[in-house]
Amino acid sequence: MNPAARAQELGQRAGWEAAAVGRSVRRALAGPGPERDLAVQAIKAAGAAILAWAVAGWWWQAPLALMAPWTAVALVQSTVYRSVRTGVQQVVLIAAGTVLAAAAAGLTGGSTMAAMAIALPVTALLGNYSRFEGQGVYASTTALFVLVYGSFSGFDILHRLLETLLGAVIGIGVNALILPPVHLRHAHESLYRLPGDGAELLRTMAREMEQGYERRQAQEWYTRARRLPQLLTDLHNARMWTRESLRLNPRRRIRRPPGPGLPSTQWDAAWERVTDHLTALTGMLAEAAGDSPRLRPPPDSVLGEVPRLLHALADVCEADAAALTGGAGTDDGRGAAAGADHDTPGGGRQDAPGGDQGAPGDRREEAMRRAWAAQRRLKARLTEHDDETATSVGGLAAETQRLLYDLDDARPVPAET
């Protein structure tokens, strides 16, 4: 790549990065969200460092006042529990680094180079101990400060430990008492995305199948279905952060976290199976399309039944998304159009309710009835075809039935707060 093109590419990347930063700033100013949470934590960390310096450096005039703000700024963590745990780790590591450096200096008669040769290998090994996680570097950096600045007398060691404790108390106190972080919102966002994205995929499949889908469209369905497990990973991480953010958090006692309670982890397991079935279903439809399909394409009489089933399943997912947000959902015109004029289990016909009619639980039950009715009609066509066609129709019926059972198990009943 020539220099001009390289410079142009770097300029474009810089522009994209600046635009992304600008969007983050606007979102932080616009309302609650991850960007605002991050800004609040950054301001708290800066405030904790300034307060620690004011106490240790300005008021106390400690000889090693740097340790207080250095520790305080590092202990404004993403959760109060993490602040406490990190504080304990840092105090232990800084104390160990200080004592080891002082001992090495005493053994070498104050020779900085020789003391480093003794102390740094030990502190580096200590810092790699798994219990200290990412805080291990503090043992070596503390030893370097002690040896480079020659502050290894008993008085200096005592002051270093006191200033570290002061910074730890201030950092943990600021994080715990000033807008202590609670990550419940992130869990709710992840919870909503699973049924929301599942509903969008099912709705897209139904609409494109009604119009006559091609292999390219089926491959896109398959790609989207394969992305759904990542949402489960995000949900697992969000649950972990939620549980950790409520430990040792006074905000938990001050007010209830916003939003409905989280469903149990059995809901996650059910959705893991749902995503597996969606991936298998879309993969099978992709293999049954195109100029040289691996499976015999299902006939139009079968494909005419499948969109009704997919629309009903999308209604189920949308009702679940509404239940997880604590509301009745919004009507974008899809529910009424998709749900109208389907057979009921009793053999009659009725119009499905509109997208915002009734509670999410009632809409879910009605949509499941329509889905099972469509599934029964699909299975009734299994005996109408030759062996090759029956193979693809049977696979379609089997995957949709497994999807129905597991989606029925994925009812979002609140079990955690």
NORWOGI-V305465 format. One record per pair of residues at least 24 apart in sequence whose ideal C-beta (glycine too) atoms are under 6 Angstrom apart, sorted by the first residue. I is the first residue (numbers start at 1). J is the second residue. If there is no record, write none. Layout:
# NORWOGI-V305465
I,J
I,J
This chain:
# NORWOGI-V305465
40,179
44,76
44,174
44,178
45,73
45,76
48,72
48,76
48,170
48,171
48,174
49,73
51,170
52,167
52,170
56,163
56,166
62,159
62,163
63,159
64,159
64,160
64,163
67,160
67,163
67,164
68,163
68,166
68,167
71,164
71,167
71,168
72,167
72,170
72,171
75,168
75,171
75,172
76,171
76,175
79,181
79,244
79,245
80,175
80,176
80,180
80,248
80,249
81,244
81,247
81,248
83,172
83,175
84,172
84,248
87,168
87,172
89,132
89,135
90,135
90,138
91,164
91,168
93,138
93,139
94,138
94,142
94,164
95,161
96,139
97,123
97,139
97,142
97,143
98,142
98,146
98,157
98,160
100,143
101,143
101,146
101,147
101,152
102,152
102,157
105,152
112,147
115,147
116,147
119,143
180,249
180,251
181,245
182,245
182,251
182,257
183,241
183,242
183,245
184,242
184,257
186,238
187,238
187,239
187,242
187,262
188,259
190,234
190,235
190,238
191,324
192,321
192,324
192,325
193,231
194,231
194,271
195,317
195,320
195,321
196,321
198,317
199,314
199,317
199,318
202,310
202,313
202,314
203,314
205,310
206,307
206,310
206,311
209,307
210,307
215,289
215,290
218,285
218,286
218,289
219,286
221,282
222,282
222,283
222,286
225,278
225,279
225,282
226,279
228,275
229,275
232,272
260,326
260,414
261,414
261,416
261,417
262,416
263,412
263,413
263,415
264,415
267,410
267,412
270,406
270,409
270,410
271,410
273,406
274,406
274,407
274,410
277,399
277,402
277,403
280,399
281,399
284,395
288,392
295,392
296,388
296,389
296,392
298,392
298,393
302,381
302,393
305,374
305,377
305,378
308,342
308,374
309,371
309,374
309,375
309,400
311,338
312,367
312,370
312,371
313,371
315,339
315,367
316,364
316,367
316,368
316,407
319,360
319,363
319,364
320,412
322,360
323,360
323,412
324,412
328,356
331,355
331,356
342,370
343,373
345,369
345,373
371,404
375,400
375,401
375,404
